[in-house]
Amino acid sequence: MAIKKTQLYTHLWEAANALRGGMDASSYKDYVLTILFVKYVTDRYKDPTFRRHSTNLNIFSQINT
């Protein structure tokens, strides 16, 4: 049985409201922004281009001895 987009959005919204409970929206945004930041960082780390460039950031390899 396929679920419609509107049903999915409604269900997700109701779940978010249930998890939030009586929390103020200004406090809730801190958690959401943190989760979005962690998602962004993990997506960037999985990107092969980012990993190739991040290996060049080793400062110890740039020191002339």
N, C-alpha and C positions, 0 to 999 in steps of 0.2 A: 504494500500500500504506500503510494507516494504521498508526501506531505507538501502542502503548498507553502510558498514563501511567506505569505501573510500569517499562516498558522505558525510557522517556525519563528518568525519575528515576535509574534505575540507570546509564544511560549518562552522564548529567551528573555523577553522584557519582564514577564511575570516571575521568572526564576531570579533575575537580577534584583527585582523588588523584594522578593522573599529573602535573598541573601543579605541585602542591605538592611532590612528591618527598619529600625527607628533611627538609623544613622543619618546625620545631616548630609546633604548633598556636597557641601564643601569638604567634608572629611572623606566622603566616598571617592571623590575625584583623585585624591592622593593615591589611593590604592590602584585605581584604574591607570593613572599615568605611570605609576611604577611598573605595572604589568606590561604596558605598552613599551616602556623603555627597555625592559628585559627582553621582550620579543624582538625589538629592533636590533639590540646588540647580538642576540643569538643568530638572527638572520644575516647580519653583516659578517659574523664570524664564519658562518657556513659558506659564504661567498668565496670562491677560490681566488678571485682578484684581490679581495681584502686580505686573505691569509698570505698571499704572495708578497704584498706590499708591507704587511706588518712584520714579516721576518727581517726586512731591511731596517727596522727601527732599533735594532740591537746597538746601543751606544758603545758597547765595549769593543765591537768589531771596527769601529771608526777611530779608535785611539791609536795613534802612532807610537810604537815603542822603540 
